[in-house]
């Protein structure tokens, strides 16, 4: 058993709460009062450092070959260095799609052997296996997959794209379940090439066909689509992510990096959404072989995982005074809720896994930005803990604690107001 003393937790206001935090693999108690304990424990004085939950990314794109071990190891190391203790695996380019439980177990073996962080898995739909595709998909859902990723068109020769008629049939087949879906694509019937408008038209077709199941759009980069999705999110259980590198390029005026988004002319309006907690989720979309020029299925260099959380804390909280609670929701809590791994992940409550990022706001972090420029960010990660064990200290990885993480719960609705903060 371990006991943090002089630990600061964020609150819904600008103030912090000084607590005593008792944990082993999970959190046992969080108290503002000293704890009287009969069992032996190790006391760790944090000296007023901030305890944050491990960051959660709903979708990275790790697997791109039949031997994913090197990519899993490399990307999960970057993630751990940056405080992302849980990252969902979606991969647009996997040569081993997850069509059934046997595929899931096969991928689990690679993750258990190589990952430095917790990795849950999105499942795929093998439409060519009609009429058994829906049965296999539901089996994946009941056995711990995050949900079913559907693409139109497919970004990958190993995975068949689905027509909107086939997607509608799938929705009807799983109508009685609470299966979650992820969709990415563009409308090939109305448009000749991918564009933001073609993506929005595809999303509208999906919404006309879906039932009550939750659905998530992994990357949105158009202001009209953001407005549309925010406007309907209380009527339809739909969520979306903004790409972190798009946010960095938009608000860091020194970052010289061409991006595929149309957010610049609505920068002030987007900022207001971020400031007022109306942007639900942020994602790195990291991949071993990035494709940032793909307007729909774009991915980013994996190295940014090592500093993106620190950048968000520095830019949004320290510099621009966004409430720390809001930043944590966008980087951790909301993703955990949407993935169905909350309150196991994404919070600091009794019963949650003891995954912590110990953050020193007075320190600094040296980074190399995506445009090649060297810089220093205010704030640093002093240590990272996973399942109650210190896995990183001052930038040095001490041990590997990562593994496959099955989903335990049903995803929380986007407008669920319960929070640990």
C-alpha positions in Angstrom: 0.0 0.0 0.0 1.2 3.5 -0.8 0.1 6.9 0.5 0.6 10.2 -1.3 0.6 13.2 1.0 0.7 16.9 0.1 -0.9 16.0 -3.3 -2.9 18.6 -5.1 -6.0 17.6 -7.1 -7.8 19.9 -9.6 -11.3 21.1 -8.8 -14.1 22.6 -10.9 -12.8 26.0 -9.8 -9.3 27.5 -10.2 -8.4 26.3 -6.7 -6.7 23.0 -5.9 -7.6 20.5 -3.2 -4.8 19.2 -1.0 -5.4 15.5 -0.3 -4.0 12.2 1.1 -4.3 9.5 -1.5 -4.1 5.8 -0.6 -3.6 3.2 -3.3 -2.1 -0.1 -4.4 -3.2 -1.2 -7.9 -6.4 0.8 -7.5 -7.2 3.9 -5.5 -8.6 3.1 -2.0 -9.2 6.5 -0.4 -8.9 10.2 -1.3 -9.2 12.4 1.7 -8.5 16.0 2.7 -8.0 14.7 6.2 -5.0 12.7 7.4 -5.6 8.9 7.2 -5.2 6.7 10.2 -4.0 3.3 8.8 -3.4 0.1 10.7 -1.8 -1.8 7.8 1.8 -0.9 6.7 2.2 1.6 3.9 4.9 3.6 2.1 4.4 7.3 2.5 5.4 9.5 -0.5 5.5 13.3 0.0 4.6 15.0 -3.3 5.5 18.4 -2.0 2.5 20.1 -3.5 2.8 18.6 -7.0 -0.4 18.2 -9.0 -1.8 14.7 -9.5 -3.6 14.2 -12.8 -5.2 11.1 -14.2 -3.3 9.4 -17.0 -4.3 10.9 -20.3 -6.6 8.8 -22.6 -6.5 8.9 -26.4 -9.5 7.3 -28.0 -7.8 6.3 -31.2 -4.3 5.9 -32.5 -3.2 4.0 -35.5 -0.4 1.7 -34.4 -0.7 -1.6 -36.4 0.4 -1.4 -40.0 2.1 -4.8 -40.6 1.7 -8.5 -39.9 4.4 -8.0 -37.1 3.2 -5.0 -35.1 5.6 -5.5 -32.2 8.1 -2.7 -33.2 5.3 -0.2 -33.8 3.5 -1.2 -30.6 6.7 -0.8 -28.6 7.7 2.5 -30.2 4.4 4.3 -30.1 3.5 3.1 -26.6 6.9 4.4 -25.3 6.2 7.8 -26.8 2.8 7.7 -25.2 4.1 6.8 -21.8 6.8 9.6 -21.9 4.0 12.1 -22.5 1.5 10.8 -19.9 -0.9 9.1 -22.3 -1.4 5.9 -20.2 -4.3 4.6 -22.2 -4.6 4.8 -26.0 -7.2 3.1 -28.2 -6.0 1.2 -31.3 -8.1 1.9 -34.4 -5.5 1.7 -37.2 -6.6 2.7 -40.6 -3.7 0.6 -42.1 -3.8 -2.6 -40.1 -3.0 -5.7 -42.1 -4.8 -7.7 -39.4 -8.3 -6.3 -39.0 -10.2 -7.5 -35.9 -13.2 -9.2 -37.4 -13.9 -11.8 -34.6 -12.9 -12.8 -31.1 -10.0 -14.9 -32.4 -8.5 -11.9 -34.1 -8.9 -9.9 -30.9 -7.1 -12.5 -28.9 -4.3 -12.6 -31.5 -3.8 -8.9 -31.2 -4.0 -9.0 -27.4 -1.0 -11.3 -27.4 1.1 -8.6 -29.1 -0.1 -5.9 -26.8 0.6 -7.9 -23.6 4.1 -8.7 -24.8 5.1 -5.2 -26.1 3.0 -2.3 -24.9 4.1 0.3 -22.3 0.6 1.6 -21.9 -3.0 0.2 -21.7 -4.4 -0.4 -25.2 -8.1 -1.3 -25.8 -9.1 -2.3 -29.3 -11.7 -1.1 -31.8 -13.3 -4.0 -33.8 -14.0 -4.1 -37.5 -16.9 -5.5 -39.6 -16.2 -8.1 -42.3 -19.0 -7.3 -44.6 -17.8 -9.9 -47.1 -18.8 -12.5 -44.5 -22.5 -11.8 -44.9 -24.8 -12.9 -43.3 -22.5 -13.8 -40.3 -20.7 -10.4 -40.1 -23.2 -8.9 -37.6 -23.0 -12.0 -35.4 -19.2 -11.7 -35.2 -19.4 -8.0 -34.7 -21.8 -8.4 -31.7 -19.5 -11.1 -30.3 -16.6 -8.6 -30.4 -18.7 -6.1 -28.5 -19.8 -8.4 -25.8 -16.2 -9.6 -25.3 -14.6 -6.3 -24.7 -14.0 -4.4 -27.9 -14.5 -0.6 -27.7 -17.0 -0.7 -30.5 -17.2 -1.3 -34.2 -15.3 0.9 -36.7 -17.0 1.4 -40.0 -15.5 3.1 -43.0 -16.9 4.3 -46.3 -14.7 4.1 -48.3 -12.1 1.9 -46.7 -8.7 3.3 -46.1 -7.2 -0.1 -46.3 -7.0 -3.0 -48.8 -7.3 -5.5 -46.0 -10.7 -4.1 -45.0 -13.7 -3.8 -47.2 -15.6 -0.5 -47.2 -19.3 -0.5 -46.5 -22.0 1.2 -48.5 -24.6 3.2 -46.6 -27.2 0.5 -47.3 -24.9 -2.1 -45.7 -24.3 0.2 -42.8 -28.1 0.7 -42.3 -28.6 -3.1 -42.4 -25.9 -3.4 -39.7 -27.6 -0.8 -37.5 -30.8 -2.8 -37.8 -29.1 -6.1 -37.0 -27.7 -4.8 -33.7 -30.7 -2.6 -32.8 -31.4 -4.5 -29.6 -27.8 -4.1 -28.3 -26.0 -1.0 -27.0 -23.1 -1.4 -29.4 -21.0 1.7 -29.9 -19.8 2.7 -33.4 -17.0 4.8 -34.9 -17.4 6.2 -38.4 -15.0 7.9 -40.8 -15.5 8.5 -44.5 -17.0 10.7 -47.2 -20.0 10.5 -49.5 -18.9 9.0 -52.8 -22.4 9.3 -54.3 -22.6 13.1 -54.0 -18.9 13.9 -54.4 -16.1 13.0 -56.7 -13.3 13.4 -54.2 -12.9 13.7 -50.4 -13.6 17.0 -48.9 -14.9 18.5 -45.6 -18.3 18.9 -47.3 -18.2 15.2 -48.5 -17.4 14.1 -44.9 -20.3 16.1 -43.5 -22.7 14.7 -46.0 -21.5 11.1 -45.1 -22.1 11.9 -41.4 -25.6 13.1 -42.2 -26.4 9.9 -44.0 -25.1 7.9 -41.1 -27.3 9.9 -38.7 -30.4 9.3 -40.8 -29.8 5.5 -40.6 -28.6 5.0 -37.1 -30.8 3.9 -34.2 -30.0 4.8 -30.6 -26.5 3.5 -30.6 -23.6 5.8 -29.6 -21.4 6.9 -32.6 -18.1 8.7 -32.7 -16.3 10.6 -35.4 -12.5 10.3 -34.8 -11.4 13.4 -36.6 -13.1 16.6 -37.6 -11.3 19.6 -39.0 -14.1 21.8 -40.5 -15.9 24.5 -38.7 -19.3 23.8 -40.3 -19.0 20.1 -39.2 -18.1 21.1 -35.6 -21.2 23.4 -35.5 -23.4 20.7 -37.0 -22.3 18.0 -34.6 -22.5 20.2 -31.5 -25.9 21.3 -32.6 -27.3 17.8 -32.8 -25.4 16.1 -30.0 -28.1 16.4 -27.4 -30.6 14.7 -29.8 -28.3 12.1 -31.2 -25.7 10.3 -29.1 -22.8 11.4 -31.3 -19.3 12.7 -30.3 -16.2 13.8 -32.2 -12.5 14.6 -31.7 -10.4 17.4 -32.8 -6.8 16.7 -33.8 -4.3 18.0 -31.3 -1.8 19.1 -34.0 -4.5 21.1 -35.7 -5.0 22.9 -32.3 -1.3 23.4 -31.9 -0.9 24.9 -35.4 -3.9 27.2 -34.8 -2.9 28.6 -31.5 0.9 28.5 -31.5 1.8 31.3 -33.8 5.5 30.3 -34.0 4.6 26.8 -35.3 5.2 26.8 -39.1 3.2 23.8 -40.2 0.7 23.6 -43.1 -2.5 21.9 -42.0 -5.7 20.7 -43.7 -8.4 22.5 -41.8 -10.6 25.5 -42.3 -10.6 26.7 -38.6 -8.4 29.8 -38.9 -11.2 32.2 -40.0 -13.3 30.9 -37.0 -10.5 30.8 -34.6 -12.2 33.0 -32.0 -15.4 31.0 -32.2 -13.5 27.7 -31.8 -11.6 29.2 -28.8 -14.9 30.0 -27.1 -16.0 26.4 -27.5 -12.7 25.2 -26.0 -12.9 27.7 -23.1 -16.5 26.9 -22.2 -16.1 23.1 -22.3 -18.0 22.5 -25.5 -15.2 20.5 -27.3 -15.6 17.0 -26.1 -12.4 15.3 -27.0 -8.9 15.7 -28.4 -6.8 13.1 -30.1 -3.2 12.7 -31.4 -4.2 10.3 -34.2 -0.6 9.0 -34.0 0.7 6.4 -36.4 4.2 4.9 -37.3 3.9 6.2 -40.8 2.0 9.4 -40.7 -0.3 10.6 -43.5 -1.1 14.2 -42.5 -2.1 15.2 -46.0 -5.1 12.8 -46.1 -8.1 15.1 -45.5 -10.3 12.3 -44.1 -8.0 9.5 -42.9 -5.1 11.7 -41.8 -2.6 10.5 -39.1 0.3 12.2 -37.4 3.8 11.5 -36.3 3.9 9.4 -33.2 6.6 11.4 -31.5 4.2 14.1 -30.6 2.6 11.8 -28.1 5.7 12.5 -25.9 4.8 16.2 -25.4 1.2 16.9 -26.6 -0.3 16.5 -23.1 2.3 18.9 -21.7 1.7 21.4 -24.5 -2.1 21.3 -23.9 -1.5 22.0 -20.2 1.0 24.8 -21.0 -1.0 26.5 -23.7 -4.6 26.0 -22.6 -4.3 26.0 -18.8 -1.2 28.0 -17.9 -1.2 30.5 -20.7 -4.8 30.9 -21.8 -6.5 30.2 -18.4 -8.8 27.5 -19.6 -9.9 25.7 -16.4 -7.6 22.7 -15.6 -10.7 20.6 -15.1 -11.8 21.4 -18.7 -8.4 20.4 -20.1 -8.5 17.1 -18.2 -12.0 16.3 -19.5 -10.8 16.8 -23.1 -7.6 14.8 -22.7 -8.7 12.0 -20.3 -12.1 11.9 -18.7 -14.4 12.2 -21.7 -12.4 9.8 -23.8 -12.5 7.2 -21.0 -16.3 7.7 -20.8 -16.8 7.3 -24.5 -14.6 4.2 -24.7 -16.5 2.5 -21.8 -13.4 2.4 -19.5 -14.6 5.0 -17.1 -14.4 5.1 -14.0 -11.6 2.5 -14.3 -9.6 5.1 -16.2 -9.8 8.9 -16.6 -10.5 9.9 -13.0 -9.0 10.0 -9.5 -11.8 8.3 -7.5 -11.8 5.4 -5.0 -12.0 2.2 -7.1 -10.3 3.6 -10.2 -7.0 2.2 -11.4 -4.0 4.0 -9.8 -2.8 5.6 -13.1 -1.3 9.0 -12.2 0.7 11.8 -13.9 2.6 13.8 -11.3 2.9 17.2 -12.8 5.2 20.0 -11.7 3.8 23.3 -13.0 7.1 25.1 -12.0 9.3 22.9 -14.1 10.1 23.1 -17.9 10.2 20.6 -20.7 12.5 20.8 -23.8 10.8 19.6 -27.0 11.4 19.5 -30.7 8.2 20.6 -32.5 6.9 19.0 -35.7 8.3 21.8 -37.8 11.8 21.0 -36.5 12.0 24.0 -34.1 13.4 23.4 -30.7 11.5 25.0 -27.8 10.8 24.8 -24.1 7.4 24.3 -22.6 6.4 25.5 -19.1 5.6 22.5 -16.8 7.0 19.0 -16.7 6.0 15.5 -15.9 7.9 14.4 -12.8 6.7 10.9 -12.6 4.0 8.5 -14.0 2.3 5.7 -12.2 0.4 2.8 -13.7 -1.7 0.4 -11.6 0.1 1.6 -8.5 3.7 1.2 -9.8 6.0 4.0 -10.7 6.8 3.4 -14.4 8.6 6.7 -15.2 10.7 9.2 -13.3 12.2 12.4 -14.7 11.8 11.2 -18.3 13.3 7.7 -17.7 11.1 4.7 -18.2 11.6 2.3 -15.2 9.4 -0.6 -16.1 6.8 -1.8 -18.6 3.3 -2.2 -17.2 1.2 -1.9 -20.4 -1.2 -4.5 -21.8 -4.4 -5.1 -23.6 -7.3 -3.3 -21.8 -10.8 -4.8 -22.4 -13.8 -2.5 -22.2 -15.9 -3.2 -19.1 -18.8 -0.8 -19.3 -21.3 0.8 -21.8 -20.0 4.2 -23.1 -21.4 7.2 -21.2 -23.5 9.6 -23.2 -21.7 12.8 -24.3 -24.0 15.0 -22.1 -23.6 12.8 -19.0 -22.8 15.4 -16.3 -21.3 13.1 -13.7 -17.6 13.8 -13.1 -15.0 13.0 -10.5 -13.7 16.6 -10.5 
